[in-house]
Amino acid sequence: MKKLQRLTSLGLFLIGIFQVVHLDAQSMGDRSLYFPPSGEENWDRMPLNQTGWDQGKLGEFLAWMESTNTRALLILKDGKIVVEEYRGNRLTGLGPMNEGSLWYWASAGKTLTAILLGIAEEEKLLKRNDRTQKYLGKGWTAMSPKQEKSIRLIHHMTMTTGLNDQEIDLDDIDPSNLTFLAKPGTRWSYHDAPYTLLKNVIEEASDQPFETYFKEKIGDPIGMGGFWQKTGMNHVFYSNARSMARFGLLLLAEGEWNGKQIVSSGFIREMTSSSQGLNPSYGFLTWLNGKSSFKLPGVQQEFDGALVPSAPKDMYQAMGRNGQFLMVVPSENLVIVRMGAHSDNSLISYRLIRDMWDRFGPVIQ
């Protein structure tokens, strides 16, 4: 009897372990991913009837997307194309895009820079806790030497430099425009100038042009096209929708591309976790969903709840003006690209992404 009881207890214990492992695997989603070949137009597709999605609601979602001046929409499931649509722009009269059409990423390109910083750190070219002065030299701001010395690369990556963002051109990187407002790490502010200066940091650390380092470390290894261009005072990336999707697939695969580790999975997890407590919905130059609160560019008010309430909690996204979105949802093995224009001209168009998920969420439930 005692032997039977011991066997029964062991069986229940093993079942419990199996259930935990099974649930954990479910929470992570199916990590079997398809990677499109480099230099080829062929990209495997997944038929709608294999997704398990509500096809009627998907049709309604796509019809609504057409009304938002979306020019390119690409949805990947397990790395395969489920939806790929290109349209013209009703606001400007521009003709429809296609697979090769280039479009700007706006601030969605910040996440590209975050990955480059991760790679540079893993190559021991820099450390996130290095003083910015080490790469930009003394006098890169108009602050006192002591104030300037306290700013480190991690503050640029988390939007917590403490540089003044009041009544100034937030894009201007001239030292005269970079003055003290708060101690680094004590104030979150979506300030483009400290981000833009990371280009100079990477060039100094790698001893090569930023564009060359990007192409060598990310572009060529994953078959991603596109180019960086100075637009106004900003450094902006342009590519087609498929290249943006390739980058999203790299993120979904936690830094791996078809067996080759481009950047460590550990860095991806850090980048997509709350980087500070001032705005839990911000990682390393990347927006996060499912957190307890969020702040938006241009305001210091803290809003309760998730940035995109109707989207999966584990979603994270690169976001730019006029609705340039790259959304990654690990639990669903999804990558979603949206390029185009929109009347919401805020820096990250958060109302548009909310509206999208209010309609797309029911599709995949």
Contacts in CASP RR format, 6 or more apart in sequence:
PFRMAT RR
TARGET T0000
AUTHOR 0000-0000-0000
METHOD contacts of the structure
MODEL  1
MKKLQRLTSLGLFLIGIFQVVHLDAQSMGDRSLYFPPSGEENWDRMPLNQ
TGWDQGKLGEFLAWMESTNTRALLILKDGKIVVEEYRGNRLTGLGPMNEG
SLWYWASAGKTLTAILLGIAEEEKLLKRNDRTQKYLGKGWTAMSPKQEKS
IRLIHHMTMTTGLNDQEIDLDDIDPSNLTFLAKPGTRWSYHDAPYTLLKN
VIEEASDQPFETYFKEKIGDPIGMGGFWQKTGMNHVFYSNARSMARFGLL
LLAEGEWNGKQIVSSGFIREMTSSSQGLNPSYGFLTWLNGKSSFKLPGVQ
QEFDGALVPSAPKDMYQAMGRNGQFLMVVPSENLVIVRMGAHSDNSLISY
RLIRDMWDRFGPVIQ
27 331 0 8 1.000
28 330 0 8 1.000
28 331 0 8 1.000
29 330 0 8 1.000
29 331 0 8 1.000
29 332 0 8 1.000
29 333 0 8 1.000
30 78 0 8 1.000
30 333 0 8 1.000
31 253 0 8 1.000
31 333 0 8 1.000
32 78 0 8 1.000
33 78 0 8 1.000
33 79 0 8 1.000
33 249 0 8 1.000
33 252 0 8 1.000
33 253 0 8 1.000
33 333 0 8 1.000
34 44 0 8 1.000
34 78 0 8 1.000
34 79 0 8 1.000
34 80 0 8 1.000
35 79 0 8 1.000
35 249 0 8 1.000
35 253 0 8 1.000
35 257 0 8 1.000
35 258 0 8 1.000
36 42 0 8 1.000
36 43 0 8 1.000
36 44 0 8 1.000
36 79 0 8 1.000
36 242 0 8 1.000
36 246 0 8 1.000
36 249 0 8 1.000
38 220 0 8 1.000
38 222 0 8 1.000
38 223 0 8 1.000
39 223 0 8 1.000
41 99 0 8 1.000
43 80 0 8 1.000
43 81 0 8 1.000
43 242 0 8 1.000
44 79 0 8 1.000
44 80 0 8 1.000
44 81 0 8 1.000
45 80 0 8 1.000
45 81 0 8 1.000
45 82 0 8 1.000
46 77 0 8 1.000
46 78 0 8 1.000
46 80 0 8 1.000
46 81 0 8 1.000
46 82 0 8 1.000
48 55 0 8 1.000
48 58 0 8 1.000
48 82 0 8 1.000
49 55 0 8 1.000
51 77 0 8 1.000
51 82 0 8 1.000
51 364 0 8 1.000
53 82 0 8 1.000
53 363 0 8 1.000
53 364 0 8 1.000
54 362 0 8 1.000
54 363 0 8 1.000
54 364 0 8 1.000
54 365 0 8 1.000
57 359 0 8 1.000
57 362 0 8 1.000
57 363 0 8 1.000
58 83 0 8 1.000
58 363 0 8 1.000
60 359 0 8 1.000
61 356 0 8 1.000
61 359 0 8 1.000
61 360 0 8 1.000
61 363 0 8 1.000
62 73 0 8 1.000
62 83 0 8 1.000
62 85 0 8 1.000
64 359 0 8 1.000
65 73 0 8 1.000
65 85 0 8 1.000
65 338 0 8 1.000
65 356 0 8 1.000
66 87 0 8 1.000
68 342 0 8 1.000
68 352 0 8 1.000
68 355 0 8 1.000
69 89 0 8 1.000
69 90 0 8 1.000
69 91 0 8 1.000
69 340 0 8 1.000
69 341 0 8 1.000
69 342 0 8 1.000
69 343 0 8 1.000
70 85 0 8 1.000
70 87 0 8 1.000
70 338 0 8 1.000
70 339 0 8 1.000
70 340 0 8 1.000
71 86 0 8 1.000
71 87 0 8 1.000
71 88 0 8 1.000
71 89 0 8 1.000
71 94 0 8 1.000
71 96 0 8 1.000
71 97 0 8 1.000
71 101 0 8 1.000
71 103 0 8 1.000
71 339 0 8 1.000
71 340 0 8 1.000
71 341 0 8 1.000
72 85 0 8 1.000
72 86 0 8 1.000
72 87 0 8 1.000
72 97 0 8 1.000
72 101 0 8 1.000
72 103 0 8 1.000
72 240 0 8 1.000
72 241 0 8 1.000
72 337 0 8 1.000
72 338 0 8 1.000
72 339 0 8 1.000
72 340 0 8 1.000
73 83 0 8 1.000
73 84 0 8 1.000
73 85 0 8 1.000
73 86 0 8 1.000
73 241 0 8 1.000
73 336 0 8 1.000
73 337 0 8 1.000
73 338 0 8 1.000
73 339 0 8 1.000
74 81 0 8 1.000
74 83 0 8 1.000
74 84 0 8 1.000
74 85 0 8 1.000
74 241 0 8 1.000
74 242 0 8 1.000
74 244 0 8 1.000
74 245 0 8 1.000
74 335 0 8 1.000
74 336 0 8 1.000
74 337 0 8 1.000
75 81 0 8 1.000
75 82 0 8 1.000
75 83 0 8 1.000
75 84 0 8 1.000
75 334 0 8 1.000
75 335 0 8 1.000
75 336 0 8 1.000
75 337 0 8 1.000
76 82 0 8 1.000
76 245 0 8 1.000
76 249 0 8 1.000
76 334 0 8 1.000
76 335 0 8 1.000
76 336 0 8 1.000
77 332 0 8 1.000
77 333 0 8 1.000
77 334 0 8 1.000
78 333 0 8 1.000
79 249 0 8 1.000
79 252 0 8 1.000
79 333 0 8 1.000
79 335 0 8 1.000
84 99 0 8 1.000
84 241 0 8 1.000
86 96 0 8 1.000
86 97 0 8 1.000
86 98 0 8 1.000
86 99 0 8 1.000
86 101 0 8 1.000
86 241 0 8 1.000
87 96 0 8 1.000
87 97 0 8 1.000
88 94 0 8 1.000
88 95 0 8 1.000
88 96 0 8 1.000
88 97 0 8 1.000
89 95 0 8 1.000
89 340 0 8 1.000
89 341 0 8 1.000
91 341 0 8 1.000
92 341 0 8 1.000
97 103 0 8 1.000
97 240 0 8 1.000
97 241 0 8 1.000
97 339 0 8 1.000
99 240 0 8 1.000
99 241 0 8 1.000
99 242 0 8 1.000
100 240 0 8 1.000
100 242 0 8 1.000
101 240 0 8 1.000
101 241 0 8 1.000
102 226 0 8 1.000
102 238 0 8 1.000
102 239 0 8 1.000
102 240 0 8 1.000
103 238 0 8 1.000
103 239 0 8 1.000
103 240 0 8 1.000
103 241 0 8 1.000
103 324 0 8 1.000
103 339 0 8 1.000
103 340 0 8 1.000
104 231 0 8 1.000
104 236 0 8 1.000
104 237 0 8 1.000
104 238 0 8 1.000
104 324 0 8 1.000
105 112 0 8 1.000
105 236 0 8 1.000
105 237 0 8 1.000
105 238 0 8 1.000
105 239 0 8 1.000
105 244 0 8 1.000
105 318 0 8 1.000
105 320 0 8 1.000
105 324 0 8 1.000
105 326 0 8 1.000
106 236 0 8 1.000
106 320 0 8 1.000
106 321 0 8 1.000
106 322 0 8 1.000
106 323 0 8 1.000
106 324 0 8 1.000
107 192 0 8 1.000
107 318 0 8 1.000
107 319 0 8 1.000
107 320 0 8 1.000
107 321 0 8 1.000
107 324 0 8 1.000
107 347 0 8 1.000
107 348 0 8 1.000
108 237 0 8 1.000
108 244 0 8 1.000
108 318 0 8 1.000
108 319 0 8 1.000
108 320 0 8 1.000
108 324 0 8 1.000
108 325 0 8 1.000
108 326 0 8 1.000
109 236 0 8 1.000
109 237 0 8 1.000
109 318 0 8 1.000
109 320 0 8 1.000
110 195 0 8 1.000
110 285 0 8 1.000
110 286 0 8 1.000
110 318 0 8 1.000
111 247 0 8 1.000
111 251 0 8 1.000
111 271 0 8 1.000
111 285 0 8 1.000
111 286 0 8 1.000
111 318 0 8 1.000
111 326 0 8 1.000
112 214 0 8 1.000
112 218 0 8 1.000
112 237 0 8 1.000
112 247 0 8 1.000
112 318 0 8 1.000
113 195 0 8 1.000
113 198 0 8 1.000
113 199 0 8 1.000
113 202 0 8 1.000
113 285 0 8 1.000
114 157 0 8 1.000
114 271 0 8 1.000
114 284 0 8 1.000
114 285 0 8 1.000
114 286 0 8 1.000
115 218 0 8 1.000
115 250 0 8 1.000
115 262 0 8 1.000
115 263 0 8 1.000
115 267 0 8 1.000
115 271 0 8 1.000
116 202 0 8 1.000
116 210 0 8 1.000
116 213 0 8 1.000
116 214 0 8 1.000
116 217 0 8 1.000
116 218 0 8 1.000
117 126 0 8 1.000
117 128 0 8 1.000
117 153 0 8 1.000
117 157 0 8 1.000
117 198 0 8 1.000
117 201 0 8 1.000
117 202 0 8 1.000
117 284 0 8 1.000
118 263 0 8 1.000
118 267 0 8 1.000
118 271 0 8 1.000
119 217 0 8 1.000
119 218 0 8 1.000
119 262 0 8 1.000
119 263 0 8 1.000
120 126 0 8 1.000
120 202 0 8 1.000
120 205 0 8 1.000
120 206 0 8 1.000
120 213 0 8 1.000
121 127 0 8 1.000
121 128 0 8 1.000
121 267 0 8 1.000
122 263 0 8 1.000
122 264 0 8 1.000
122 267 0 8 1.000
125 205 0 8 1.000
125 206 0 8 1.000
126 135 0 8 1.000
126 153 0 8 1.000
126 201 0 8 1.000
126 205 0 8 1.000
127 153 0 8 1.000
128 152 0 8 1.000
128 153 0 8 1.000
128 154 0 8 1.000
128 157 0 8 1.000
129 152 0 8 1.000
129 153 0 8 1.000
129 154 0 8 1.000
130 152 0 8 1.000
130 153 0 8 1.000
131 149 0 8 1.000
131 151 0 8 1.000
131 152 0 8 1.000
132 140 0 8 1.000
132 148 0 8 1.000
132 151 0 8 1.000
132 152 0 8 1.000
132 153 0 8 1.000
132 155 0 8 1.000
132 156 0 8 1.000
132 197 0 8 1.000
132 201 0 8 1.000
133 139 0 8 1.000
133 140 0 8 1.000
133 148 0 8 1.000
133 149 0 8 1.000
133 151 0 8 1.000
135 153 0 8 1.000
135 200 0 8 1.000
135 201 0 8 1.000
135 204 0 8 1.000
135 205 0 8 1.000
136 197 0 8 1.000
136 200 0 8 1.000
136 201 0 8 1.000
136 204 0 8 1.000
138 145 0 8 1.000
138 148 0 8 1.000
139 148 0 8 1.000
139 175 0 8 1.000
140 148 0 8 1.000
140 175 0 8 1.000
140 178 0 8 1.000
140 197 0 8 1.000
141 147 0 8 1.000
141 148 0 8 1.000
141 151 0 8 1.000
141 163 0 8 1.000
141 175 0 8 1.000
141 178 0 8 1.000
141 179 0 8 1.000
141 180 0 8 1.000
142 175 0 8 1.000
142 176 0 8 1.000
142 177 0 8 1.000
142 178 0 8 1.000
142 179 0 8 1.000
143 178 0 8 1.000
143 179 0 8 1.000
143 180 0 8 1.000
144 180 0 8 1.000
147 180 0 8 1.000
150 183 0 8 1.000
150 184 0 8 1.000
151 161 0 8 1.000
151 162 0 8 1.000
151 163 0 8 1.000
151 184 0 8 1.000
152 184 0 8 1.000
153 198 0 8 1.000
153 201 0 8 1.000
155 161 0 8 1.000
155 162 0 8 1.000
155 184 0 8 1.000
155 185 0 8 1.000
155 194 0 8 1.000
156 194 0 8 1.000
156 195 0 8 1.000
156 197 0 8 1.000
156 198 0 8 1.000
156 201 0 8 1.000
157 198 0 8 1.000
157 275 0 8 1.000
157 284 0 8 1.000
157 285 0 8 1.000
158 185 0 8 1.000
158 188 0 8 1.000
158 275 0 8 1.000
158 276 0 8 1.000
158 282 0 8 1.000
158 283 0 8 1.000
158 284 0 8 1.000
159 188 0 8 1.000
159 189 0 8 1.000
159 190 0 8 1.000
159 191 0 8 1.000
159 194 0 8 1.000
159 195 0 8 1.000
159 279 0 8 1.000
159 282 0 8 1.000
159 285 0 8 1.000
160 184 0 8 1.000
160 185 0 8 1.000
160 186 0 8 1.000
160 187 0 8 1.000
160 188 0 8 1.000
160 189 0 8 1.000
160 276 0 8 1.000
160 278 0 8 1.000
161 184 0 8 1.000
161 185 0 8 1.000
161 189 0 8 1.000
161 191 0 8 1.000
161 194 0 8 1.000
162 180 0 8 1.000
162 181 0 8 1.000
162 182 0 8 1.000
162 183 0 8 1.000
162 184 0 8 1.000
162 185 0 8 1.000
162 186 0 8 1.000
162 187 0 8 1.000
162 189 0 8 1.000
163 178 0 8 1.000
163 179 0 8 1.000
163 180 0 8 1.000
163 181 0 8 1.000
163 189 0 8 1.000
163 191 0 8 1.000
163 193 0 8 1.000
163 194 0 8 1.000
164 178 0 8 1.000
164 179 0 8 1.000
164 180 0 8 1.000
164 181 0 8 1.000
165 181 0 8 1.000
165 189 0 8 1.000
165 191 0 8 1.000
165 298 0 8 1.000
166 181 0 8 1.000
168 177 0 8 1.000
169 177 0 8 1.000
169 233 0 8 1.000
170 191 0 8 1.000
170 192 0 8 1.000
170 193 0 8 1.000
171 192 0 8 1.000
171 193 0 8 1.000
171 196 0 8 1.000
171 232 0 8 1.000
171 233 0 8 1.000
171 234 0 8 1.000
172 193 0 8 1.000
172 233 0 8 1.000
173 193 0 8 1.000
173 196 0 8 1.000
173 197 0 8 1.000
173 233 0 8 1.000
177 193 0 8 1.000
178 193 0 8 1.000
178 194 0 8 1.000
181 187 0 8 1.000
185 276 0 8 1.000
185 278 0 8 1.000
186 278 0 8 1.000
187 278 0 8 1.000
187 300 0 8 1.000
188 276 0 8 1.000
188 278 0 8 1.000
188 279 0 8 1.000
188 282 0 8 1.000
188 295 0 8 1.000
189 298 0 8 1.000
189 300 0 8 1.000
190 296 0 8 1.000
190 297 0 8 1.000
190 298 0 8 1.000
190 347 0 8 1.000
192 234 0 8 1.000
193 233 0 8 1.000
195 285 0 8 1.000
196 233 0 8 1.000
196 234 0 8 1.000
196 235 0 8 1.000
199 210 0 8 1.000
199 235 0 8 1.000
202 210 0 8 1.000
202 213 0 8 1.000
203 209 0 8 1.000
203 210 0 8 1.000
203 213 0 8 1.000
206 213 0 8 1.000
210 228 0 8 1.000
210 235 0 8 1.000
211 227 0 8 1.000
211 228 0 8 1.000
214 228 0 8 1.000
217 262 0 8 1.000
218 224 0 8 1.000
218 247 0 8 1.000
218 250 0 8 1.000
218 262 0 8 1.000
219 225 0 8 1.000
221 257 0 8 1.000
221 260 0 8 1.000
221 262 0 8 1.000
222 246 0 8 1.000
222 247 0 8 1.000
222 249 0 8 1.000
222 250 0 8 1.000
222 257 0 8 1.000
222 262 0 8 1.000
223 243 0 8 1.000
223 246 0 8 1.000
224 239 0 8 1.000
224 243 0 8 1.000
224 246 0 8 1.000
224 247 0 8 1.000
225 239 0 8 1.000
225 240 0 8 1.000
225 243 0 8 1.000
226 237 0 8 1.000
226 238 0 8 1.000
226 239 0 8 1.000
226 240 0 8 1.000
226 243 0 8 1.000
227 237 0 8 1.000
227 238 0 8 1.000
227 239 0 8 1.000
228 235 0 8 1.000
228 236 0 8 1.000
228 237 0 8 1.000
228 238 0 8 1.000
229 235 0 8 1.000
229 236 0 8 1.000
229 237 0 8 1.000
229 238 0 8 1.000
230 236 0 8 1.000
241 337 0 8 1.000
241 339 0 8 1.000
244 326 0 8 1.000
244 337 0 8 1.000
244 339 0 8 1.000
245 326 0 8 1.000
245 335 0 8 1.000
245 337 0 8 1.000
247 326 0 8 1.000
248 326 0 8 1.000
248 328 0 8 1.000
248 335 0 8 1.000
248 337 0 8 1.000
249 257 0 8 1.000
249 335 0 8 1.000
250 256 0 8 1.000
250 257 0 8 1.000
250 262 0 8 1.000
251 268 0 8 1.000
251 272 0 8 1.000
251 316 0 8 1.000
251 328 0 8 1.000
251 335 0 8 1.000
252 328 0 8 1.000
252 330 0 8 1.000
252 333 0 8 1.000
252 334 0 8 1.000
252 335 0 8 1.000
254 265 0 8 1.000
254 266 0 8 1.000
254 268 0 8 1.000
254 269 0 8 1.000
255 261 0 8 1.000
255 262 0 8 1.000
255 263 0 8 1.000
255 264 0 8 1.000
255 265 0 8 1.000
255 267 0 8 1.000
255 268 0 8 1.000
256 262 0 8 1.000
256 265 0 8 1.000
270 284 0 8 1.000
271 283 0 8 1.000
271 284 0 8 1.000
271 285 0 8 1.000
271 286 0 8 1.000
272 283 0 8 1.000
272 286 0 8 1.000
272 288 0 8 1.000
272 316 0 8 1.000
273 283 0 8 1.000
273 288 0 8 1.000
274 280 0 8 1.000
274 281 0 8 1.000
274 282 0 8 1.000
274 283 0 8 1.000
274 288 0 8 1.000
274 291 0 8 1.000
275 282 0 8 1.000
275 283 0 8 1.000
275 284 0 8 1.000
276 282 0 8 1.000
276 283 0 8 1.000
278 295 0 8 1.000
279 293 0 8 1.000
279 294 0 8 1.000
279 295 0 8 1.000
279 302 0 8 1.000
280 288 0 8 1.000
280 291 0 8 1.000
280 292 0 8 1.000
280 293 0 8 1.000
280 294 0 8 1.000
281 287 0 8 1.000
281 288 0 8 1.000
281 289 0 8 1.000
281 290 0 8 1.000
281 291 0 8 1.000
281 293 0 8 1.000
281 294 0 8 1.000
281 295 0 8 1.000
281 306 0 8 1.000
281 307 0 8 1.000
282 288 0 8 1.000
282 294 0 8 1.000
282 295 0 8 1.000
286 316 0 8 1.000
286 317 0 8 1.000
286 318 0 8 1.000
287 307 0 8 1.000
287 316 0 8 1.000
287 317 0 8 1.000
287 318 0 8 1.000
287 319 0 8 1.000
287 348 0 8 1.000
288 307 0 8 1.000
288 316 0 8 1.000
289 306 0 8 1.000
289 307 0 8 1.000
289 308 0 8 1.000
289 311 0 8 1.000
289 312 0 8 1.000
289 313 0 8 1.000
289 314 0 8 1.000
289 315 0 8 1.000
289 316 0 8 1.000
289 317 0 8 1.000
290 305 0 8 1.000
290 306 0 8 1.000
290 307 0 8 1.000
290 308 0 8 1.000
290 313 0 8 1.000
290 314 0 8 1.000
290 315 0 8 1.000
291 305 0 8 1.000
291 306 0 8 1.000
291 307 0 8 1.000
292 304 0 8 1.000
292 305 0 8 1.000
293 302 0 8 1.000
293 303 0 8 1.000
293 304 0 8 1.000
293 305 0 8 1.000
294 302 0 8 1.000
294 303 0 8 1.000
294 305 0 8 1.000
294 306 0 8 1.000
294 307 0 8 1.000
295 301 0 8 1.000
295 302 0 8 1.000
295 303 0 8 1.000
296 303 0 8 1.000
296 346 0 8 1.000
296 348 0 8 1.000
296 350 0 8 1.000
297 346 0 8 1.000
297 347 0 8 1.000
297 348 0 8 1.000
298 347 0 8 1.000
306 313 0 8 1.000
307 350 0 8 1.000
307 353 0 8 1.000
308 315 0 8 1.000
308 350 0 8 1.000
308 353 0 8 1.000
308 354 0 8 1.000
308 357 0 8 1.000
309 354 0 8 1.000
310 354 0 8 1.000
310 357 0 8 1.000
310 358 0 8 1.000
310 361 0 8 1.000
311 327 0 8 1.000
311 329 0 8 1.000
311 353 0 8 1.000
311 357 0 8 1.000
311 361 0 8 1.000
312 329 0 8 1.000
312 331 0 8 1.000
312 332 0 8 1.000
314 329 0 8 1.000
314 330 0 8 1.000
314 331 0 8 1.000
315 327 0 8 1.000
315 328 0 8 1.000
315 329 0 8 1.000
316 327 0 8 1.000
316 328 0 8 1.000
317 325 0 8 1.000
317 326 0 8 1.000
317 327 0 8 1.000
317 328 0 8 1.000
317 353 0 8 1.000
318 325 0 8 1.000
318 326 0 8 1.000
319 325 0 8 1.000
319 326 0 8 1.000
319 348 0 8 1.000
319 349 0 8 1.000
319 350 0 8 1.000
319 353 0 8 1.000
320 347 0 8 1.000
320 348 0 8 1.000
320 349 0 8 1.000
321 345 0 8 1.000
321 346 0 8 1.000
321 347 0 8 1.000
321 348 0 8 1.000
321 349 0 8 1.000
322 340 0 8 1.000
322 341 0 8 1.000
322 342 0 8 1.000
322 344 0 8 1.000
322 345 0 8 1.000
322 349 0 8 1.000
323 338 0 8 1.000
323 339 0 8 1.000
323 340 0 8 1.000
323 341 0 8 1.000
323 342 0 8 1.000
323 344 0 8 1.000
323 348 0 8 1.000
323 349 0 8 1.000
323 352 0 8 1.000
323 353 0 8 1.000
324 338 0 8 1.000
324 339 0 8 1.000
324 340 0 8 1.000
325 336 0 8 1.000
325 337 0 8 1.000
325 338 0 8 1.000
325 349 0 8 1.000
325 352 0 8 1.000
325 353 0 8 1.000
325 356 0 8 1.000
326 335 0 8 1.000
326 336 0 8 1.000
326 337 0 8 1.000
327 334 0 8 1.000
327 335 0 8 1.000
327 336 0 8 1.000
327 337 0 8 1.000
327 338 0 8 1.000
327 353 0 8 1.000
328 334 0 8 1.000
328 335 0 8 1.000
329 335 0 8 1.000
329 336 0 8 1.000
332 364 0 8 1.000
334 364 0 8 1.000
336 360 0 8 1.000
338 356 0 8 1.000
342 349 0 8 1.000
342 352 0 8 1.000
344 351 0 8 1.000
344 352 0 8 1.000
END
